């Protein structure tokens, strides 16, 4: 579990948000622990210019990298990284709109490479 729910009201926006984060984290962890098929999770953090969109909340790069279990990701707040040994590693792409096509091409190449094995 990533975050603790302090509110029990299902109409509380913060409680719903943290519940959603926890659920996504637990599902991703279960997927990564599947040793039969060893599925790989790719996450794209499509970032935008926060000065142009001041009311939008930026993506949580640490969370997305954790979902992917990216062994190469280093957070500014977590010097140890987010990688969980014993679980299938994936990849997190931290890109802007201009880098989206390259990220998708890389993912397609990774999938083709994996399917060739």
ZIHU-V705027 format. One record per residue. N is the residue number from 1. D_CENTER is the distance of its C-alpha to the mean C-alpha in whole Angstrom. Layout:
# ZIHU-V705027
[[N D_CENTER] [N D_CENTER]]
This chain:
# ZIHU-V705027
[[1 14] [2 13] [3 15] [4 19] [5 20] [6 23] [7 25] [8 26] [9 27] [10 24] [11 25] [12 24] [13 21] [14 20] [15 20] [16 18] [17 15] [18 15] [19 16] [20 13] [21 10] [22 12] [23 13] [24 9] [25 9] [26 12] [27 12] [28 9] [29 11] [30 14] [31 13] [32 12] [33 16] [34 17] [35 20] [36 22] [37 20] [38 17] [39 14] [40 12] [41 8] [42 8] [43 5] [44 7] [45 8] [46 11] [47 13] [48 17] [49 20] [50 20] [51 24] [52 24] [53 22] [54 23] [55 22] [56 19] [57 16] [58 13] [59 10] [60 8] [61 7] [62 7] [63 5] [64 2] [65 4] [66 5] [67 4] [68 5] [69 8] [70 9] [71 12] [72 13] [73 11] [74 13] [75 13] [76 16] [77 16] [78 15] [79 17] [80 17] [81 13] [82 10] [83 11] [84 13] [85 16] [86 18] [87 14] [88 13] [89 12] [90 9] [91 8] [92 6] [93 9] [94 10] [95 13] [96 16] [97 17] [98 20] [99 17] [100 16] [101 18] [102 18] [103 14] [104 15] [105 18] [106 16] [107 14] [108 18] [109 19] [110 17] [111 18] [112 21] [113 21] [114 20] [115 22] [116 25] [117 25]]
